[in-house]
Amino acid sequence: MAATTHSHQAPAPWTAPRARGPLRGDVALPGSKSLTNRELVLAALADGPSTIRLPLHSRDSALMVAGLRQLGVGIEEVAPGSDGAPGVPNPYGPDLRITPASMHGDVRIDCGLAGTVMRFLPPLAALAIGPVTIDGDPYARKRPMGAIIRALVDLGVDVTDDGDGAMPFSFTGTGTVRGGSLTIDASASSQFVSGLLLSAPRFTEGLHLVHAGERLPSLPHIDMTVEVLRARGVRVDQPAVGEWVVHPGRIAARDVTIEPDLSNAAPFAVAALVAGGTVRIRTWPTETTQVGADLETLLPLWGATVTRDGDDLVFDGGVGVAGGASLPGVELDLTRGGELAPALVALAALADTPSEITGIGHLRGHETDRLAALAADLNRTGGAVHQLDDGLRIEPAPLHGADWAAYDDHRMATAGAVVGLVVDGVAVDDIGSTAKTLPQFPELWASLVASGSDTRSASSGGVTP
């Protein structure tokens, strides 16, 4: 999985296709980015080789693979079943075989815009021997990194930076990190906690981590980190909310199968409420720490019916906005799952009464300032969206076609696609930004929309690769 090069050449605008009938969608999504990148880190630090089945192949995961390879970790692409285990067909790419090795520095790691790479790799790279520089895309240099930089310093790592709490920064690894007690403010991102916990078993003293900020967003992502650590035999205690104790010790080699990315399911599931009809998401796990699982309880707030059919989850939007359905406004605290906000804000912009979506102030520090970006794009299409300190207020307003800026942000691009289901002429300036976590998005979306083009003769949705 070679790291993809992010092009800054202006792409041709992508006009979001309008739905011409109720959907009959059948969507098979690639693997979870959050799980893939966590398992890559743990496999790199494990006590033997691991195989990751059904991994995500996208820009974010490619950057993680490239960074680990630079540090000396062996990662090869293998065919499903080549390790002797029953093969699981993966239409999106090969499995990954990770072989740990003594890590070395003398590298400059490109994090792109990937929060998991820029927050997870520095603690791991501090275990290498030699100089390491952490950098990324131009906008990534605006993303908050101060908590990780200060944590490394407090753990005894000699960090050189510009003092602005951002990339680029450098340090020289000595092969060990002391660990011990550490207090951080992770209000800006739960990834600060996860990045430290993932490498903590390899710290000499383990890690006793305490979060001291006002709020801690996206707690399910930290639960995910704790779960994958425990699955590899690591002892993790949680004495109190916002406190974790990772005991030093081995990280077991383990073969894992990655769940589909449920956060990437958001625009597809929301589409059922907008265009009407049904959208089936394949192999939806019955138990998961992915925050996208909250869609099962969130979308009924707007009137969706959600049912399980075997291994799949089916979202039924009735006649949808396109068929004249009246969507209610909502008051929603999305502290648990801010990454769902772009798709849900796009949905709320099509409702008949006002909505307030809060608990998402930390989204100002994501791939772009998502609150400002959502307000700007929706207001450009005729909406009435107002920024709050911790969220957005969305007033009903008739929408019309307009340019939609992606801001190099995959979730902004997919939010434009949602609006375009019922608004002609929504032109997304960079649909290629979806390659960050879902390179197949344009094709999957086109197939989803086509599933509703003629429901009188359609026999199946077929939104699969």
LINURZI-V361183 format. One line per field, one symbol per residue. phi: phi as a letter, one per 20 degrees, with the letter a starting at -180 (. if undefined). Layout:
phi = ???
This chain:
phi = .ffeeeedfffffdeffefdagfcecddeffffffgffffffffdfeafcddelffdbffffffgffffgfofeccecfgnfenegfdgcfdqffcdddfbfecelcceeeldeffffeefgffffeedpfcddbafgfffeffcgffffffffeneeddbendmbfebcbdfdnccfmoebdcddgfafffffffffegfefgdmbddcedefbcflggffgffffffffdneecdcfbfnbccdefqfdffbecdefgfffffgffffgffeennccedflfffcaefffffgfdffffeofdccecmeddddddmemgfenfeeffcdcedgfbffeggfffgfffdeecfccdcmcgfffdegbffffffffffffeofcddfdgcrcddefafdcfafceelldgfffffffffffccfnedffbfffffgcbgeggfffffffffdfbffdfdafmecf
